Amino acid sequence: MKMETSEARKALEEGGKKVILVHGNADCDAVGSAYALSRTFSPADIYAPNGLDRVARMVADKIGIPIIEDCSLSDYDTVCIVDTSSPEQLQKEGLALPADCIVIDHHTSNGRWNGMRTFIDPDRASCCEIVLDIIKGCSAPIGRDVGLALIAGMLTDTGHFQYSDPAELRAFADVMDTCSIPMDEAMLLTRAPMSMSERTAAMKAVGRSKFERVGDMIVAVSMSSSYEAACCKALIASGADVSFVASQRENEFRVSGRATQEAVRRGVKLDSIMGDLCQETETDGGGHGGAAGMTGTGDAEAMLNMCMMKTMDIFREIKTKMGAEGSGPSS
């Protein structure tokens, strides 16, 4: 059942004791969304079945966000899932979700939540923006800690505004104004130096990378044992328009993808690339035009090659379109 903002708010207000789930290796957008909901619609716990990423953990510690890493869903009246494109993204084997979960998300719908109560808007730059709309209709004021959590999610999910839009910027400014949060505090909240292991992984990924070029666009791929997202960003910084980095753990793989904003404007959509591959290979993934991921069972290098081939096909379409536009009748 698809819900509107008011319906989602009512379901949470009447939901009794709640648990809010975030995806595996949860980021600031997931944690910020969950915390804002937990504070507004208490009693509610935040459950991270497979932990938080490094920046989200740092932000949670700064704000004092309580996270539980084990629980029984049967102890709660309502189960809510945020910023998660499919059940598989929870990365918890044997996790039995009730049929009436509330799902709040901003990724392109892939049908994996069919039958549940969903509030999904892929036009939003972050899940925190959706959650802000929900809690603004409540009588309780938005606390400063909630404002910081929402700001952290908006910042990180838009690449510190690189992938933002006017609606997201207005929402961000609204939280800053409502909660009296200065810009320097907002920016410092998510700033964390790269660890030596992360820097080393990124350098190794660049060194072992492969790339292909179509016209003036480059796609690069590489393998890494960890920090796939950081490695993708390193490849982009090295000159790639689109990058994919994969890791292999026994028979399971994980792929992260990143694209420059210019590549997205030209027509590259990583969520579509990953979505198509997931259907073809019966794996799981999703994301946004400029950032996406995929997990599953199989060969990581084979998946990287498929990502590269699909991206090159899109590059060729872009090149053909640009050539056609450039060969039009002169005035």
N, C-alpha and C positions, 0 to 999 in steps of 0.2 A: 504494500500500500504506500503510495507516494503521499508525502505530507507537505503542507505549506508551513511557513514560519510559525503562525499562531497554533497550528496543530501540534508541531514539535514541542512548542513551549508548554502547551496544556498537558501533553503526554508526560513530560518530565516533571511538571508540577504535581501531577497526580500519581507519579510512579512509585511512591513509597521509598524503600531503601534501594539505592542504585549502586551499580558498579559500572565504571566507564573504562572500556578497553581501548588500548592503543596498539598500533602495529609493531611488529618485531623491530628491534633496534630503533625505537621511536625517536622522531625528531622533535624540534621545538614547536612546530605547528600542531602536532598530535598532543604533546604534553600541555601546551598552552590552552588548546581547545578543551581538553579534559579537565584541567584545573578550573577554568572559568565556569564550566558546567557543574563541577563538584561543589564549588563555593556558592553558586547561585541556587542550585536545586539539591541542597543537603537534606538528608544524609546521603553521602555518596563517596565511594572509594575509587581510586585510580589504579587500575590493574595493568601492568606491563608484562605480558607473558614471556617476552624475550628481551627484556631490558631496554635501556635508552642509549642513544648515540652519545658521543663525548660532549658535544655542545649542549644537548638537552639535559644531560646529567649535571653539567656545570650550572646551567640556568636554574634547574630545579633546586640545587643546593643553595644558590644565591637567594632565591625567593622563599625557600622553605616549603617546597611542594612535596607532600607525602606520597610515595609510590609503593604499592605492594607488588610483589613478584610471585605470589602464589595465593590462590583462594579457591573456594568452591562457589560456582555461579548459582547453585541452588540455594545459597544463603541469602540471595537478593530477590527483591520483587521485580526489578527492572534491570535489564542488561542493555547498555548503550555502547555503541562502537563509533569512534571518531577517526577521521582522516585515514581510512583504511579501505582500499579498493576491492578487497575480496577476503573471504574467511582465511584463505591460505596465507595472507599477509600477516596474520597474527602469529604465525610460525610456532604454533603450540600443538604438538601431536596429541590426539585424543580429546581436544577441547570440544565439548558438546554445547553448542550454542542453542538457546531456546528459539522457537519459531517466531516469537514476537519481539525480537531485538529492535531497538531504535538505532538506525544507521545514519550518521551525519557525516557527509563527505563532499569533497570538491573535485574528485577525479572523474574522468569520463566513465560513465556507467558501462559495465561489462556483463551485466545480468547475473552476477554471482550473488547478489543480495535479493533476488526475486523472491517474493513471498513475505519479506520482512517489512517493517515500517521504515521507510527511507525518506531522507531529506538530502538529496544529492543535487548540487549545482556546479557543473564543471566550468561555468563562466566565472567563478570566483577564483581569485589568485591564491587564496589560502583558506583553510578550514576555519581558522580563527575569525575570519571576516563573517562567515556564516553564523558562527556561535555568537559573535557580537550582536548581530541582528536579533538573535533569539533572546539573549539576556537583557537587551535594552528595553524589551517590552515588559520586564518584571518590575515590581515595586521597589525591590532592594537596590540600593546604589551600587555601582561598580567600584569595588575597592582598589586601592593602588596596587596591591600585589596581583590582583586579577588583571589590571591594566598592563602591568609589566609582562605578565605571562602572554597576554594576547599580542603585545608589541613584538615580543621575541619570536612568536610564530610567524607574524606577518613579515618581519625582517628576513628571517632565514629562508622562508619558502619563496620569496621573490628575489633571492640573491642580493639582499640589501638594495631592493627596488629596481634591479636590472630588468626583472620580468614583471614589474608591477603595472597597474593600470590606474586610471583616475579614481575608480571606485575604491580600490585598495588604499590609495593615498589619502582619500577623504576619511576612510575608516581609521587609518593610522592617526591622522591629525585629530580626529574626534576623541580617540582614546587618550592621546597626549593632553588634550585640553581638559577632558573630564577628570582625569586622574593627576593632573599637574605634573607630568613627566617631561623633563627637558630633553632635548635631542641628544645631548652628549651622554646622558645617562642611558638612553635607549640604545645608542650605538655601542656603548661599552658593555652592555648587558650580555651580548652574544659574542663578544670578541675574545678569542682564545688563540694563543700561539700554537702553531703546528708542533706536535711532539716530534722528537727525533725519529721515531719509528715511522711516523706518517710521512715525514720529509724523505726518508730513505726509500719507502715504498713508492712514492711519487717519482723519484729520480730513476729508480729501477724500471718503472713502467714506461717512462719516456725512452730509456735506453733500449728496451726490447720491443718497442712499438713497431707496427707496420702501418703503412698508410697508402691510400690511393687518391688520385685526383681526377676530377671531371671539370673541365673548364677552370674556373678560378676558385673551386670549392674542394676542400680536403676532408676526408674522413680517416680517422686514425683508430686503431684498436691495439689492445695490449692485455697481457695477463698479469695478475698480481695475487699475492696470497692474502691481502687485506687492504683496507682503505680504498675501495674501488672508486668512490665518489671523488676523493682527493686526487686520485690518479687521473680520473677523467678531466678534472679541472687543470691539472698540470699539462695534459696533452692539448687542451684548448689554449692555455697560455703559451705553448710552444708553437702554435700556428694553425692547429686544426679548427675546422668549422664545426665538426661533429666528432665526438669521441665515444668509444665504448671500452670498458675495462671489465674483465671477468675474473672470477676466482673459482677454483675447483676444490671441493672438500669431499673426498671419496667419490661417490657417484652423484653428488649434488653440485649444482653450479649456481652462481649468482652473477648477474650482469648489471652494471650501471651505465647509463648513457647521459651525455650532456651535449647541448648545442648552443652556439652563440645566438644572441638575439637577432642578429642579421640573418642567420640561417633560418630561424623560425619565421621571420618576416617573409623570406623568399618562398617558404612553403614546406620546410622540414618540420615534421611533427613526430617527436619521439614516442609519444603515447600511442599514436597510430601504428608506428613501426613495431613497437613492443606488443601491441594488441594483436596485430596480424600474426606475428611470430608465435604468440601464445596459443592462438587458435590452431595454427598449423602443427605445433609441436606438443599440444596438450600440457603446456606449462602455465605459469601464473606471472602476471606483471601488469604494469600500468604506470601512470604518472601524468606528465604535462608535456607541452610542446618542446620545452627546453630542457627537461630533466625527467628521466624515467628509469625504471628498473624491472628486472625479471629474475625469477628464481624457478628452479625445477630440477628434475633428475635427467642427467645426460652429460654430454661432452661440452665443456665450456668453450673450447677453441672452435668447435663446430658452430656453436651459437654465435660466437663473435664473427665468424665468416658470413653467417646468414645476415647478421646486423649490417655488416659492411656492404654486402650485395644489395640489400634492400635500400640502403642509403644512397648507394651509387645510382640505382634506378631512379630515385627521386632527384638526384643531382642532374641526371640526363634530362629528365622532364623539365626541370628548371632551366637548363641550358637551351633546350629546344624552344621553350616558351619565350625566353629572352631573345633568342635569335629571330623568332617570328615577329616579335614586337619591334625589333630593331630593323627588320627588312620591310616595314610597311611603307606606303607611298609617302614621299617627301612633300612638304608643303611648298 
